[in-house]
Amino acid sequence: MAREVKTTCPYCGVGCGVIARVDDEGAVSVKGDPEHPANFGRLCSKGSALAETLDLHGRLLHPEIGGRRAGWDEALDLVASRFAQTIAEHGPDSVAFYVSGQLLTEDYYIANKLMKGFIGSANIDTNSRLCMSSSVAGHRRAFGSDTVPGAYEDLELADLVVLTGSNLAWCHPVLYQRLAAAKANRPEMKVVVIDPRRTMTADIADMHLALAPDSDVPLFNGLFAHLAASGAVDQNYISAHTKGFAEAFAAASALDLAELSALTGLSQTQLRDFFRLFETTEKVVTCYSQGVNQSACGTDKVNAIINCHLATGRIGRRGMGPFSLTGQPNAMGGREVGGLANMLAAHLDIEKAADRDLVRRFWGAPALAGKPGLKAVDMFRAVADGRIKALWIMATNPVVSMPDANAVEAAIKACPFVVVSDILSETDTARHAHVLLPSLGWGEKDGTVTNSERRISRQRVFLHAPGEARADWWQMAEVGRRMGFAQAFAHASAAEVFAEHAALSGFENDGRRDFDISAHATIDKASYDDLKPFQWPQPQGTRPRERRFFAEGGFYHADGRASFITVDVSPSKRANDAYPFTLNTGRVRDHWHTMTRTGKSARLSAHIAEPFVEIHPRDAERLAVADADLVTIESAYGQATVRALLTERQAEGSLFVPMHWNDQFASKGRIDALVPPITDPVSGQPASKNVAVKATRLDARAYGFAVSAEKPQGIDAAYWAIAKADGGWRLELAFSEPQADWIGWCRRAFSIPAGIEPIGYTDRQSGELRLAFFDSDRLLAALFLASRPVAVARNWAVSQLLASHTDLGTRFAVAAGRPGAGREDPGATVCSCFSVGVNQITAAIRDGCHSVQAIGERLSAGTNCGSCRAEIRGIIDGCLAAAAE
């Protein structure tokens, strides 16, 4: 009998509610949960495609030791004994855990308890260090706690929303749609986008400020000084609830408008307009994300923003406040249980003796860590130099995502003992593990996550555990038992772990700490299974309710006051004569992190199927780079080869490359190999948005595109990038030298059986070659080559993998790389949710659909997650402008 289970999306920090439906035959479909207060039924393209990522292809299904299958007892005994032996010989700081915002809170809690409480080291850090730790540090400096003051509703209630360092449309699409809908309902609402790139988010902006990289501090210092000078500050709030105003104001006032203009790259008129808009609008929310956090001065950026809200008292009230947009689905949950190396569980401070004593007594911990551990970048340095000799990596892929990724890979490869817990067997990191432990994936695991507005939601089981996969918390608890701590790790279920976590949050709290969910300290399995989304805090004896912080003070410094933080950092200029471009890294719309999940979906790869670099046309002209050429990007640390995308959305002198691609999907797409291990001195967060690089055109002799029913193997090419497609795979190629035998190359790469001969042609003068291999009426593979990037109707060619080819005419159409007369080519995908291509949209425009709404009514494009609406609008504007000429 079909059943529906309410759960939570495993992607970004929005924390959308999902309803998973499992039919009688076991097929899964998903839809948004209309009752979940984060998304009210909306899902983005990634969330909508979740059911397409649940196959078992590539899954790690059994424990492995040294590449051979092992049983759980053997694997866990080995992990426990090697960690214990290393600790006995070299001390507790010789071991480390590197964990992930993909873990559930229950997993995070056990990891933190085992490492900090019972191993006795704080060498546990999380990949959330790479995305949100500057926000954590800024909150703690200003508020005395890692507290997000507001709620998502504030984005809809505000009269001005400032989005800085946030491509909301692509990285948090459901929040973007909530904001876009609010602005459509109240056109007087203003949106300001602050970003060096003109991203798709700027589509709804009343003002786009293309500031110079890393110049956020001078910009918000200038705003702070303007607010104080214009009398827009709230003196009553400042006097009653804050400290340090005079010193922070003095530092912020050091630069005049002309100097601010020079530092930020913004005109004085733009600065005045922004400052005046902020000054005269009471209900202001400032949302910030990775463009603020991922910086060598990220914490100062956060505090420069918070200073402006403290100065005007615009915090904790409806429609007002600074708002950190979390990157990962459970980065917040990890922060709550002390997943960061410099924090303790329940928002307690590892550097405070009283906090350490509290946790020690609650856990009955024999050797609680007495000092902060190593943050992510320093942790892998310690692995490299031998200080850390045993490392457990959980639910993350640092060989792709860490800065200086090649050095991180070398460190992991040389480490004496590496354990990797993951759902996949062949990630860039897993290949270096001595022990591989199979973890449960989304739909198989049970627990909680916390989103960016402090809302705790359940992830629930609706699939059977595949093979011998087990929960991450269970794996760590079993190791804890085997290391001699059986009583402390006797949990029988995720519900018991959550109850202990909740009890610790209320232990000797009495309102002194912000994080308190002790109302759930005695929760049983049935109540845990039924737990509805709720926002913390929820102390013992209280019911769930919406809560904002700090409207009337109540900060968590010892004196109860917020701290204005003096920040006077100048922008970091790293580009130089040897490396003249500034590289910015980030996400694309339809992929997630290192693609271990989204790479399984053909639909999510259809929009952007290979790594690319955004480059301004004038920069491209100076480099002799044409659109779709291949470009090698190089820093002092590494290099990557990516496709050129010429666009005036990118500022001159700057490049943008997404961070998703890895060695499983591209020959040289690991862009974090170029990022230096430069970190914020307060937060330890790497600076991934300001990297000095150079760019050169790759001089290829031949370019190719291919489709194949079988996954390509052993690809012999100077460049390749593969992506999942319906019915098989798609492949982009470039060759430094032509092959002597292209047919033989295809047989090897595409596993073409002997006896099957291709149809096609070769034009030696133009360098074009077309080969297509058929088995009966089924297309096995097709290769298209040219001396320039190949002009092939790619999505149409991909669709031929599922088509029937019974007559010679359709076969020759495949070889030609374009549909014959009367056959539709949808063009490059614009809307992933409904697989709508650019040619379909332009045809609808020619037929009279001259608005995004009209396109949606005709083709459904843009009517689900809406993150393609800006792109659709751009196509409409371009077509109408061309028609008017």
N, C-alpha and C positions, 0 to 999 in steps of 0.2 A: 504493500500500500504506500502511495506517495506520502512524503512527509516534508514539512517545512521547519527549518531551524533558524532562529535569530542569532546572528553573530556580528562580528566587527571586521571591517576591511583591514588587511595586513600591510597596506602601503603607507601613505603619508600620515602626518600627525593630526589631520582633520578628524580621524576616528569615525568614519561613516558607518552607520548601521546597515547590515546586509541581511537579506533573507535568502538562505540557500534552500533550494528545493531538490529533493532526491526522488526521482520517479521510481516506478515499480521495477524498472530494469537497471537501476543504479545510476542513471544519467543525472548529472547535476546542472542546474541552472541557477542564476542569481538575479536578484533585483534589489533595489534600495528599500530600506525599511522606512516607511512613511511616518512611523512613530518615534524614530530615533531623533533626538534633539540636535544632533550635529548636522544631519543632512536632509531630514524630512523627506526621504525617498530618493534624493538625487544620488547618482554615482558618476564618477568620471570614467573615461575610456578604460583605464586600467582596472577599476573596480568592476565595470560592466563585463570585462573579459576574464574575470577570475576563474570561471568554470573551464576556460580553455587552457588553464595552466596546471590542471590537477592530474595529468597523466603521470605514469610511473617511469617514463623514459628518462634514463640517466639517474634514477633515484638510487641512493645508498640504502640497501635493504637489510644488510647484515653487518655486524662489527667486522673490521679487518685489522690485522696486525701484519705490518710489513707487506701489504698487498695480498695476503691470503685471508680467506674467510675464517673467522673465529667465533666462539660463543661469547655471550655476554659475561659470564663469570671469568673466563680467561682474560678478556679485554679489560674489564674493570679491576680485576686483581693486579694486572700489569700496570694500569694507570696509578692505582693507589700505591703500589710498592715502589714504582719509580719516583713518584712525588715524595713519598716518605723517605726514601733513600737519599734523594737530592737534598731535602730539608735537613736530614741528619748530618750530612757531610758538609753542606755549605750554608745552612741557615734558611729561615723561611723566605727571605727576600731573593733567594735563588730560583723561585718558581713564580709563575704569573698566570692570570686568566685574562684573555682579551675577549670581551663579550659584545653584545649587540642590541640595538633598539628593535631588532626583530624578535628578541626573546619576550616571553610574557612576564608579567611582574612576578609571578610565582617562581619562574626560572631564575630571574634576576636576584630575587630574595635569597634563594638557597645558595647561589654562587657567591653573593656578598657575605653571607653568614659563614660559609665554609672557608673562604679565603681570609677575611678580616678577623673572624671570631675564633676559628679553630686552627687554621694553619698559622695565623699570627702575622700575616703580612697584608699590607694594603695594595699590593701589586695586582689589582684588578681594575681594569679600565675598559671603556666601551667605545664602539665606533660613534656613539653620540658625542664623544669628544671632538669629532671632526665636523659636527654640524651645529651643536647648541651650547657648548661649554662656555663660550663668551657671554651668552645670555645668562647662564647660571651665575657666572662670576659677577656680571653687572647687577643682577638682582640682589645678590648677597651683599655687595658693596653698598648699594643704595638702601635696600629694605631690611637688611639683616637676615634675610632668608631667600630661598629660591622660590619666590611666589609670583605667579602670573596673576595680576590684579583683576583682569576683566573676563568677559565672556564673548562668544561669537556674536551674540545678539547686538553687541556694541557696534559692530561694523554696519549694522542695518539702522541703528539709532543715531549714529553720528551725522553731523552736518558736513564734516570734512574728514576724509580718510586719507592718510599719508601712507603710501606703500614704498618703503625704502629697502633696497637690496632684496626685493621679493618679486619674482615673476609669478604672481599669484595665479594667473590664467593657466599656466602649465604645471606649476608645482603644487598648488592647492586648489584645483579647479572647482571643487564644490563650494568652497568659501568665495571664490571669485564669482560664481554664479549667484550666490546669495547677495553679494555686494552689487553685482550688475542689476539684479532684480530690484534691489532697494533704490538704486539710482534711477532706474526706469520709472519707478513709482513716485519718486521725489526728485524731479530733474534739478531742483535747486541744490541738492547734495553735490559737493565737490570732491573730486579725487585727484590727488597729486601722486605721480609716480616718479621716484628718484632712482635712476639707474643709468650707468654709462651706456647701455644698449637700449634701443627702443624695442622692447619686447612686446609680445602680443598683449600683455597686461595694459600697456599704454593705450590700447584701443578705447578704453572707457575713461581715460584721463582727461581732465580739464587742463592739466599742466604736466608736462614731462620735463624733468630737470636732468639733463645728461651730464652729470657731474663727473669730474676726473676720478680715476680709480683711487680708492682709499682716502677721499677727501670729505667723508661724512662728518668727521669731528669738527673741522673748521666750519662746515655748513651749519651744524646744529649749535655749535658755539656762537656763531653769528646770530642765529635765531634766538638763543638764550639772551644774548646781549641786547638784541632789539626789543624783546619782550620786556626786559627790565627797564630799558631806557624809555619805552613808550608808556610805561605805567600799566602794562597788562598783567603784571604779576599779582598774585593773591597774597598780600602781606599777612593777613590773618592766618592763612594756612601755613605759610612759611614760619611765622613766629610760634605757632602752636605745635607744629608737628615735624619740623625739620631742623637741620644744623648744617653749617658750612656754606651758606648761601653767599656770603660776602667774598670768600676766597674763590669760589667757583665763578662768580660773576666777574671778578677782577681778571681771571685768566681768560674768560670768554670774551672780554672787551679789548683784548690786546690788539686785535686786527680791525682795521677800518674796512669799509665796503670795497674799496679798490683792491686791498690785499686779499680779502675773501674771494673776490672775483678771480684774481690771478691763481689762487690755490685751487679753487673748485672748478675752474673752467666755465663757470656760469656768468652771464652778463650781470651787471649791476641791476638792470631792470628786472631780470628774472629773480634775483635775490630779494629785491624790494617787494615784488609781487607775492612771492611765497611767504615772506615774513609777515606782510600785511594780512594775507589770508589767514594764517595761523593766529595772528594777534586778534583778529576781529571775529573769529568763529569760536564759540564756547565749546561746543561738542566736537572734540577732535580725538580721533584714534590714530596712533602711529604704529603701523604694523611693520615689523622688520624680520628678516630671515637671513639666509646664508650670505648675501651680499654685505651684510653688516658683520655677521659673526665670523666668517672665514677670512680673518685678517690679522696681521701682526699687531693691530691696535683695535681688535674687535671689541674687547671689554670697554675700552674708552668710548668707542662708538655707541655702545649700548647705554653707557652712563650719560653721554652727551644728549641722547634722546630723552632719557628719564629725567634729566635736569630740567628740560623744558616743561615737562608735565608736572613735576613737583613745584616749579616756580609759579605755575598758573593754577595749581590745585586741581588740575584736570586729570584726576586719577581715581579709580574705584567708583566713579559715578556712571550712570547709564549713558552710553555713547561717548565715554571719555577714557583715555588711558594709553600707556604704551603696551604693545601686544606682541609678544614673541611667538612667531609661527614655527612650530616644531617640525623638523624634517621627517622623523621616523615614527612608525605607529606607536611605539612604546618608549620613546626617549624620555618622556615624562615619568612613566612608571619606573624606569631605571634610576632616574634622579630621586624618586621617592624612597627607594630601598638602598641607596648608597652605591649605585653601580659605578660611579666615578671614583677615581683613586683618591681624591681629596675630600670625600664625604663619607658620612656614616648613614646607616638606615634611618628612616623616619625624619629626614631633614636635620639630622644631628651632625655636629661638627667634630671631625676626628681630631682636630687640634685642641679641643677643649677637654680638659681632664674630667670635668663633671659629666659631659656627654659620653665620653668613653666608659666611665664608670657605670652609667645608666644602662648602656647597651650590654656591657660585660655581665652585669647582674641579671638582666632580663634573659640573655641567652645562656647564662651559666658558662660563659666562654673562658677557657683556661688561659688563653694567651692573646687577648684582643690586640690588634695592631695599635701601636702607640704613635704613629706618625703617618702622614700621607704617603701613598705609594707613587709609582712612576706613571705619569700620564703617557698617552698612546705613543707619541713620537719618541719620548725618552725610553719607554718600555722596549721598543724595537731596537733602539740603540744599545740597550742593555743586553738584549738577545744577541746582537751582533758582536759585542765585545766580550761575551761569555759570562757576564754577571748573572743573567738568567739562563738556567740550564734545562728547565722543563717548562713548557708553555702549552696551555690549553686554549684553543681558539674555538669560539662557539657562534654559529649562525652569522658569520661574516666572512668577507673575502679580502683581507688586508693587502694581498699581493696586487690587487687592482685598485683598492680605494684609499690606501695610505699614501701620503706624499713620499717622494723619493722611493717609489714603489719597487724599483729594481734592487735598491739596497735592502728594503724590507724582505723581498724574496730571498736574497742571498743570506740574510740573517736567519730566516726560518729554515732554509735549506741546511744551514750549518748547525742549527740548534741540536743538542744531543737527544732531546726527547720532545716530540711535538704530537699533541692530540688535537684532532679536529672533529667537532660535532657538527653535522650538517645534514641536509636532506639530499644533496647531490654528491655523487662520487667523484666527479672530475672537474672541480673548480680549480682556478689557478693556484689557490692555497692548498686544497686537499691533496694535490699531487705530491706535496712535501711532508705529509703526515706519516708518522710511525704507527699511529693508531687512528683509525677512522671509526666514529660512532654514529650510527644512523638515528637521526632525530625525527620527530613528528613534524609534519608541515601544517599549513593552514587547512582547517577542516578536519584535522586529525587530533589536534591538541586542544587542551582545555585550560582556560585561565582568564586573566584580565589584562586590559591595556588602559592607559590613561592618555587622553588627547590633549591638545594645546590649551583647552579651556578648563583643565583640571577635571574632566569628566571620565569616570571609570566605567568601562563597558566590558562585557563578557565576550571572549571568543569561545565558541562552543563546538563540540565534536558533532560532525554529521557524516564522517567517513570512517571506515575501519582502518586501523593502523596497518600499513603495508609491511610485509615481511616481518622483521624483528625490530622495527623502529620503535623508539621509546621517547618519552618526554624528557626534555633537557633537565628539568628539576630532579627527575628520578635518577638520571645518570649521575648527577653531582651528589645527591643524597646517598646513593650506593657507594660512591667513592669515599664519602665522609664516613660511612659505617665501616668500610674496610680499613680506613686509617685510624680507627679506634674511637670514633665519636658517635656510636650507634644511637645513644639516647637523644642526642641533639638533632638527629636526622631520621627520626622514626615516623615521618609523615606518611600517611597512607593514601593521600589524595591531594590534588591541587587546592581543594576547599580547605583542607587543614593548613596548608601553607599560607593561604590568604588570611585565614583567621588569626594565625600567629603574627603575620605582618600587621593586621589591623590592631591587634592587642598591643604590639610594640608602639604603634603610633600614638596610643593613648596613655602609655605607661608613664606615670609621673608627669603628665603633660599639664593639665589644669589650665589650658588656654595659653600656655607659654610658647607653644610651637604652632606654626601655621598648619602643618600636615597632621590631621587627626581624623581617622576613619574608624575609631574604636566602637562606633555603633555596630560594627560587623565583627567584633572580636569573638563572639560566640556563635558565629554563623555555622549552620550545619549543611550537610551535602545538599539536601532538598532546597533550602533557601539560597544556597550558592548557585544551584542550577537555575533558579528562577530570578536571580539578581537582575534588576533593571538598571539602566545607565543612571549614575548619580554623580553629582559634582562634589568634590571635597572642599572644605572640611565637613565631616558629619560625626561629631563627637558622640560618645556614649549617651544613650537616652534621647537622642534627637532624631527627627525625621529628615529625609532628604529635602534640600531646598537650594534655590539658586543663590549664589553668594559672590559678591565682589569685595575686594580688599582695599583698605587704606583711604576711603572717602573721608573718614574722620580720624585719620592717623592710625594708631595701633600697629606701628612697625615693630620689627623683631630685633633691633639693636637693644642693648641693655637699658638704654635710656628711653626706649619707646619712640625714638625719632628716626626719620629718614635722613640719609646723608647725601647732600650734594657732593658730587665728586669733581674735583678739579682736573680737567683734561685740557691739554694744550698741544696735542700731537699734530705735527704737520704730516701731510700725505707722504706715503712711502713711494719713492720713485725708484723703481728697480730696472726699468728699461735703460739700455746703454748702447754704445756704439757697436759692441759685439752682438748684443741681443736687443734689437731696437723696438720690438713689439711687446705690448703688454697682453699676456694671455689670461683670459677669464674662463673658468671651468664651471660647469653646472649640469642641469638636467634638461631632458627634452620632455615633450608632452606625454608620450605613450610608453616610455620605458622607466624602469625602476632600478636604482643602484647598479649592480653589476650584471643585470639581466638574467640571473639564475632562474627567476620566475617569469618575467615578461618575455624573455627570449623564446619561451615555449609557444607563444601565441602568434600565429600568422597575422592576425588582424592588427596586433600592436606593432608589428614590424613593417606594416604596409606604408605607414606615413613617412617614416625615416628608417631606411633599411641598412645604413652604414654610417660610420663615424664621419663627421664633417667639420669644417672650420668656417665660421662666418667671418668674412673679410670685406672691408669697404672697397668699392670698385676702383678708387684711385690708388689704394695700396696694391690691389691686384694688378693694376696696369704697370706700376713700378716694378713689380716682381715678374711681369710677363706671364701672369696666371689668368687663364680664362675660366669662365664658369664651368664647373664639373671637372676641371683639371684635378690632378692629385698633388697635394702639397705636403712636404715634410716639415713638421714643426719641431724645433730643437731648442733645448735649454742646456745649461751646464750639467744637468743631471740625466738627461735621456732624450729620446726622440719618438715621434709618432708620425704616421702617414695617414692622411685623411682627405676627404673630398672637399673641393673648394665650393663654397656657396657665397656668391657675391651679393651683398645687400647693403643698402644705405642705412639700414637699421643699426648697423655696427659703426662705431666711431672710428675715424681714421687713427691709425697707430695701435689699434686694439684688435685682438682676435678672440673668438669664443669657440671652444670645443667642448662637447658633452663628455661626461665622465663615465658613461655606462659600458663602453666597449672593452672587451678583454680578449685574452688569447683564444677563447673558445669561439669567438665570433669575428675576429679580425686579425690580420697578420701583425699589425703594429698599431693597435688602437688604445692601448693603456695610457691615457693622457696623464694620470697621476704619476707616471714615471718621470714626467718633466717638472713636477711641482717640488720646490726645495723644501727641506724640513725646517722651515722658518715658522715659529709659533708665537702667539700672543704671550707675553711674559707673565700675565696674570692667569689666564684661562688654560694655556697650553694648547689652544686650538690652532691648527695649521692655517697658513695664509694661502688659500687656493684660488684667490681672485686677482692676484697681482703678481704674475710670473714673467720674468724677462725671457723672451724667446726670439729666435729668428725663424724665417720661413723661406723655403725655396721650392720651386716647382720640381716635381718628380719627372725626370725625363724618360718616359716610357716609350718603348717602340711599338707596343700594341696594347689596346684596351679591350676588355671583354665583359660580356654579361652572359650568364648562363642560368638555366633552370634545370633541376634534376629531381627525379622521383626519390632517389636515394641520397642520403647526406654525403656531400663531397668529402673525399678522404685524400690525405697526402698531397695537398694542393701545391704544385710547383709553380710559383708565380712571385713576382716582386711585390705584389700587393694583392690581397684578397679580403673580402668581407662577405660572410654568409648570414642569411636570415631565414627563419622558418617561413614557409609559404603553404597555402592550402594545397595539399597533395604532394608536398615535397619541400624543396629548398630553392632559394634564389642566391645568386653568387655574382659579386662584382670582382673584376680582375684587372690587373695590369702586368705587363711583361717587359723586362729590360731587353730581352732578345726574343724573336719569334721562335716557336718550336719547329723542329724539323718534321715532326709527325703529329699533326693536330688530332688526327683520328685516334692514334695511340694514346695521346694525352687524355682525351675524353674517356677512353676505355678505362684508364687507370683511375682518373679522378671521380668518375660517375658510376663505376662498377658495371660497365656495359658488358653483358654476356658475349662470349665468342659467337660468331656467326651472324650477329645483327649488324648490318651495314647502314651507314647514314645516307640521308639525302641532303642536298645542299649545293653550294657553289663557292668558288674562290675567284676573286678579282685581284690578280697580282698587281695591277697598276694602282688601284686604290688601297690595297691592303685589306679589303673586306673579305671575310670568310663567314659562311653560315653552315652549320652542321646540325642535323636533327636525327635522333635515333628513336625508332618506333618498334614496339613489340606488339604485333597484331594492331589493334586500334588504339593502343596506349602509348603516349609520349613518355619515353624514359629520360631523355635529356636533350637539351639544345644549347649550342654555343654560338654566340655572335661576337665577331671580332672586327676591329677597325683600327686605323692608325690614330684616331682621335676618340674621346669618350663616345661610346656606342649609342647611336640614336635608335632605340628599340622601344616599342610600346610595352613597357615592363610589366605592368599589371595585367595587360592582356596576355602576354607571353606566360606569366605565372598561371593564369587561369587555364591555359591549355594542358596543364598537368592533369586536370580533372575532366577534360573534354574527351569525347570520342572522335577518333580520326579514322573514319572508315573509307574516305575517298582521298585521292591523290591531291585534289585541290586544297583541302584543309591542311594537308601535310606540308605542301609548298608554302602556304600562308605562314605556318609556324617557322619554316626555314627563312622566310623573308623578314620575320620579326614584326609583322603588322597584320591586323585583320583585313580580310578581303572586303570587297564591296558589300555594303549592307550589314556588316558586322560592327558592333560598337566597341570602341576602345574607351574605357572609363577615364583613362589618364591617371596621373599621380594621385594617390589617396590624399584627400583633405579631411574627411570625416571618418575616423576609424570606427566609431560606434556603429555606423550604418554602411561602411565601405563605399562611400561616395567619392568619386574622383573629380579632378578639376575639369575634365572635358564634359562631364555630366552637368556640372555647375554652370559652365560657360554656355552650354546649349540651353539651359533653363533661362539664363539671362537674356540670350537672343530671343527667347520665346516670351519675354516680358516680365520675368521675375527679377525685379530691381531692388529688392530688399532682402536682408537676412531672413526675415520672417517669411517672405514669399518663397525663398529657396527651401526653407524648412518645411513649408506646407507642401511643396512639390516633391522634394526628395528625402525629407526627414533629416537632412544634414543639419547639425547644430542644435537639434531638439532634445538630445539626451544630456550629455555632460556639458555641452556648450563651449568647450575649450577650443573648438575650431571656428567659432563665430567671427573672431577677429580676422582669421585667414579668409573666410568667405567674404567678409566685408571688403577686404583688400582686393579680391578677385572681381567683385562687383564694381568697385571704384575704377579698377584698371580697365575693365571692359567698356564701361560707360565713357571713360575719358578717351579711349581709343575710338569709340564710335562717334564722339563729338568732333574729332579732328578732321 
